[in-house]
């Protein structure tokens, strides 16, 4: 078959090919199989449903993919590769679940954890020489910082060291970390891959056969395999990823510019804005600027909370990457108190741009009116 564009691959890959087979990969709810074939027990050998998911993502990322029961299960499998006393380096802006995973391990003497600013390329290159795990996010959650992945991923690393990139915000459509030199690309498939707020799943993609084998063993021994229904939903979600992401990304770019000029907004963080410190790097490194925006509103924490309460179309909810737009004040979450108290993280969906503007505007102005009372 001719080499397909990512959008065509998402639609066509992972389907049965035998004459008379169903057009779509069926949901195979089986825990065990008749002996004599290439699989015996689902936890060890997988199911056709989740193998379809792995094949689609692996090809997009340029490696071999492994599906997990959640994004955190995937992250935990990476940390499971470390020996006792390993040095772990995390970015200063990082998904809180991964931070907590590292902190708990450090408290038990398993890891020594250091934090480096996402944009401190020199610091990351220096750390690569003696770190056992370098864990990067780019763009980061929720401050949308941009790391120079090409420079960091190609820097000399300690033998046996692992460099993993959380690629959830960028998706395989905007960035493929393995092609930049990373060892692992990680996704919370709960987000953009699933795209409908109805599943939990995670993905790891790697090229090295030994590393893949060890990650697969961690998944098997930890029982972190994906549910068949969740894998089926993720495959179905992938069929429309290119369309969903294109529409949401267009909305996000327009909303970021609009928010930057709103009187109730003090600061907008979006890599597509020329005002963003990482804009030039993002333009060179990414195939698009994504659908995530974070912005600070006037009135501090109380003002931000009032905006969230006044939303009508945008959903006041955590998580991200779905067809519906969602927004929350991140500093209200435990472990995120270091963030600006008035920061709102907005995951832009596929709704009408004008409707999104209208809803955000009325919510921002309603918060202003409450502040005046």
N, C-alpha and C positions, 0 to 999 in steps of 0.2 A: 504493500500500500504506500502511496505517496506520503511524504512528510506533511502532517497536518498542522495548521495553526492551533494555538491553545484553545480557542473557542470551539473549533471543530472537534478537537480531541475530547474535550469535556462532554460533548454531545454523543460522540460515537464510541468511545472506548468503554471497556468493561461490559460489553454485551455478549450474550451467547452467539456463537457462529454456526452451530450445526444446523443443517436443514431441518425444518420442523420445530426448532427450538423457539421459546418465547422471545419476543423482541427485546424485552427488558430482563436484566438479571433478576431472577426471582428471589424472594426472601426464603432462605433455607434454614428453618428453625430446627437444627439437628445438633445434638451434643455428641453423638457417636455415629459411626458408619460401619457398614458390613466389612469384615476383614477381607484382605486380599487386594485392596486398592492402594492408592497413594495417600490415604488418610484413614485414621482409625478413631481419633478422639478430637473434638473440636478445639479444645484448649491447646493441644499440641500441633495439630495439622491444619487448623483453620477451617473456614467454610467458604464455599464459592462466593457468597455475598460479600464477606469482608475482603476476600482476595481481589474482587473487582475494584473495591475502593482503593486498596493498596496499589493496584496497577495503574489506576488513573493518576493518583498523586505522585507516585514514583516517577513516571514518565515526565510529568510537568516539571519536577524538581531536578531531573537529571540523575536519579539514583534509584535505590530500592526502598520502598516504604513499608512501615509496620504500623498497623492500626492498634490503638489502645482504648481502654474503657473511658478515658477522659484525658484532657490536656495535662492535668497534674500527674496522672499515671504515667504518661509519656515522659514528663520531666523527671519523675522519680526513677525511671529506668535509666536515664542518663546519669544521675547521681549514684546509682547502684554500681556503676562501673569503677568507682573510685576506691582506692585503698585507704585504710585508716590513716589519718593525719594528712590527707591530701589538701593542697591549697586550692581553694575555689575563689574565682574572681567574678563578681557580679557588677553590673552597671549601677550607678547611683539612682537611676529611674528604672524600675523593674517591677514586673507583675508580683503582687504581694504574696501570692501562694508560693512562688519559687523562693522569694526572700525568706519566708517562714520555714520552708523545707531546709534551706541552708542553715538557718539559725538554730533549728532544732538539732540538726546534725552536729553543728559546732558545739552546742551545749552538752552533747554526749561525747565530745572529743573525737568525732569522726572527721571533721573538716576544720581547716583554718580559713576563714572567710575574709576577703577584702572587697571593698567597693571602689570603683573608679568611675569618674564622670564619663558618660556615654561619648561625649565629644572630645575627650582627652586621648587622641590617637597615640601620642607619644607614650602616655602612661600604659595603654593597652599593649603596645609593642614591647615595652620593657617588661611587663608582667608575663608576656608569652614565654619568656625564657625559663621561668621556674614555676609556672602555674600548672596544675594537673587538669583543671577544668576552667575554661573561659566561657562564660555564658553571656551572650549579647542579646539585646533587643534593638531593633532598628526598623522603622520608627518605634520609639519607646512608649510605654504605657504608664501614666497618661500624659506625660509632658511632651511627647512627640519629638524627642531629640533624635538626631540622625548620626549614626556611627559610620566612620569610614571603613566599611567592611572589607573592601578590597585590600587596603593597606594592612589592616589588622589580621585578616585571614591568611595573608601571604607572608607575614612576619615569621621568622624562625621560632619554632616552638620546642619546648622540652620533649624529648622522646617519650612517646606514649600519651602525651597530653591530648585532650579533646577540646575542640572549639565548636560550640553549639550556638545556633542563632534561632531565637524565637521569631518565626516569620509570620506570625498570626496576623498582624496588622497589614503587612504588605500583600499577603497571599502569594501563591506561586505565579500569579499573573503579573505582579509588579516586581518580583524579586526572586531569584533562585540562589540562595546562599552557597550551595555546593559548587556552583559554577564560579563563585568568587573565592573559593578556597576553604570554606568551612567543612568540618567533618560531619556535622549533623544539622539538618534543618528541622525545626519542631513547629507543630501547629496545634492549637486548640481547635479541633474540627467542630466543636460546639458553635463556633463563631461563623465566619464567612463560608466555610466549606459546607456546613449544614444549612445555614442561612435562614432558618425559620423558627428559631428558639424552641426546638422540640426534641433535641437530642444532646447527649454528652458523648464526646469522643475526642481522641487525641491522635496525632500522627508524628512519627519520626521517620526521617529520610536520610539515608547514608549510602556511601559507595563501597567502603572498605568491608570485605567479606568477614573478617574476624570481628570487627566492631558490630556488624549486623547480627552475626551469630550470637554475640554476647548480649546484645539488646533483646534479641528474640528470647534468649534464655531467661532474662530478667522478667520479660512479659509472661512467659509460661510459668515460672516458679512463683511469681507474685500473683498469678491469676488475674492479670490486668488486661485480659482479652476483651475486645468490643462485643457488645450485644449484637445479635443478628439484626434485630429491628433497627437499631441505631445505625449500623453499617448500611442497611438498605436505604434508610432515610438520608444518610450522607451522600450516597451515590445519586439518589434522586435530586438532592440539593445541588450537587455539582453540575448537573445538566444545565442549570440556568445561572451558574456562577458568573460567567463572562457578562451576560446581560445585566444581572443584578448589580455587579460591581461597577460596570460602566455607568449605569444610571445613577447609582449612589455616589460615585466619585464625581460625576458632573454636578450633582446637587451640592456635595461638600465644597467643591471649589467655589461655587457661586455663593454659598452661605458664608464661607470664611471671609470673602471680600465684603459681603454685606455686614457681617458682624463687626468687622474691623472699623466700620464707620458708624456703628450704632452708639448713641450717647450713653447707654447704660452698660457698655462693655469697655473694660479697661485694657485688656490684652487678649489677643487671639494667637493661638499656636496651631499652625497648619503648615506643613512643609511646602505646600504649593504657593504660599504667600512670599513675595520678595522680601518682606520684613522678617521672615523666619531666619534665624542665624544659620540653619543648615540647608537653606533653599538651594544654593548652588550645588552642594554635594548630593542632595536628594534628586535634583534634576539630572545629574550625571549618573547616578547609581540606580535609580528606580525607573520603572516604565510608567509610573503614574504616582500621584501623591496620596492616594488612599481616600478613605471615607470617614476618618476620625478627626475630630476637632476638639481641642480643649480651649476654654476661654474663661477669663476672670470678669466677674460682673461687679458693679458698684454695690455698696452696702454690706460688704463682708459676707460672713457665713449666713447671717440672717437673710440678707438680700438674695443669696444663691438659693437658699431653701425656699424662699418665697417664689422665686422663679419656677422651681420644680413643682411646687404645689399648684401653680397657675396653669400648667401645661394642659392642653386639651387633645391635640393630635399626637405630638411627641409623647412617648410613654416614659413615665418616671420609673426607671428600672435599671438594674445593673446589667452586666454582660453587654454584648455588642455584636455587630456583624450580621444582623438579620434584615429582613425586608422592611421591618418597621424601625423608625428612628427611636432611639432611647437616649435618656440623659440622666445623669446623677451628679451629686456633689461628692467627689471622691474622698475628700478629707473627713467625711462623716463616717467612713469605714474604719474599723479597728486596724491599726498598723499603718494608716495613711495620714496620720495627723500632721506629718511633716509637710504635706502639700499645702499650697496656698488655700486658705479657708474658703475663698470665694470662687475656686476653680470648679467649673462644670465640664464634664466629659460628655461629648455628644457623638453618638454613633449615628451617622446619617443614613437613612434608608432610601427607598425608591418612591416615596410619595411625591406628589406635585411640589415642585420647588416653591411656587407661590403660596401654597398652603402651609408649607414649613416656615417660610418667612413670616406669614401672618400669625401663626401660632407662637413662634418665638418672640415676635414683636409684642403681641398682647401680653405674654407672660412677663417679659422684661418690664413693660410699662405698668402692669398690675403690681409688680414688686416695688416699683418706684412709688406708686400711689400709696401703698401700705406704709412705706418708709416715711411718707410725709404726714401720715395721720398722727 
